[in-house]
Amino acid sequence: MGLDSQIIIVPMILFLTVVMPIWIVFHYVTVWKRERRQRHHDKSSYLDLQQQAERMEDRLDAIESILDTDAPEWRSRS
């Protein structure tokens, strides 16, 4: 083994034993943080959609009750 191969091997060993594990840990920490933020965002979006669906259902109930009083035969037309 010559001096040229040691110049390459020493930084490679340092990279694999020190830099690479730290890099992997930081990578997964950022991935976990991103997923946590995404889950929070998904939960708030889900709650918003659920509230909109409930409001739409209330509106449809109101429309159906109005149609039942104004045109009782509207259900049999379809």
C-alpha positions in Angstrom: 0.0 0.0 0.0 1.4 3.2 -1.1 1.0 6.7 0.2 -1.5 7.5 -2.6 -3.9 4.8 -1.5 -3.7 5.9 2.2 -4.6 9.4 1.2 -7.9 8.1 -0.3 -8.6 5.4 2.3 -8.3 7.6 5.5 -10.9 10.1 4.3 -13.2 7.3 3.2 -13.0 5.6 6.6 -13.7 8.9 8.3 -16.6 9.6 6.0 -18.1 6.2 6.5 -17.7 6.2 10.3 -18.4 9.8 11.2 -20.1 11.8 8.5 -22.4 9.2 7.0 -24.2 8.2 10.3 -24.7 11.8 11.2 -26.0 12.6 7.8 -28.4 9.6 7.9 -29.7 10.7 11.4 -30.3 14.3 10.3 -32.0 13.1 7.2 -34.5 11.0 9.1 -35.1 13.6 11.7 -36.1 16.1 9.0 -38.3 13.4 7.4 -40.1 12.7 10.7 -40.6 16.4 11.3 -42.1 16.9 7.8 -44.4 13.9 8.3 -45.6 15.3 11.7 -46.4 18.6 10.1 -48.1 16.9 7.2 -50.2 14.8 9.6 -51.3 17.9 11.5 -52.2 19.6 8.2 -54.1 16.6 7.0 -56.0 16.4 10.3 -57.0 20.1 10.1 -58.0 19.6 6.4 -60.1 16.6 7.4 -61.9 18.6 10.1 -62.6 21.4 7.6 -64.0 18.9 5.1 -66.1 17.3 7.8 -67.6 20.7 8.8 -68.4 21.5 5.2 -70.1 18.2 4.7 -72.2 18.7 7.8 -73.2 22.2 6.6 -74.1 20.8 3.2 -76.2 18.1 4.8 -78.1 20.7 6.8 -78.7 22.7 3.7 -80.0 19.7 1.8 -82.3 18.9 4.7 -83.6 22.5 4.6 -84.2 22.3 0.8 -86.0 18.9 1.2 -88.3 20.3 3.9 -89.1 23.3 1.7 -89.8 21.1 -1.2 -91.9 18.7 0.9 -94.2 21.6 1.9 -94.3 23.4 -1.5 -94.3 20.4 -3.9 -95.1 17.1 -2.0 -94.9 15.1 -5.2 -91.2 16.1 -6.0 -89.8 12.8 -4.6 -91.9 10.6 -6.9 -90.8 12.5 -10.0 -87.3 11.0 -10.1 
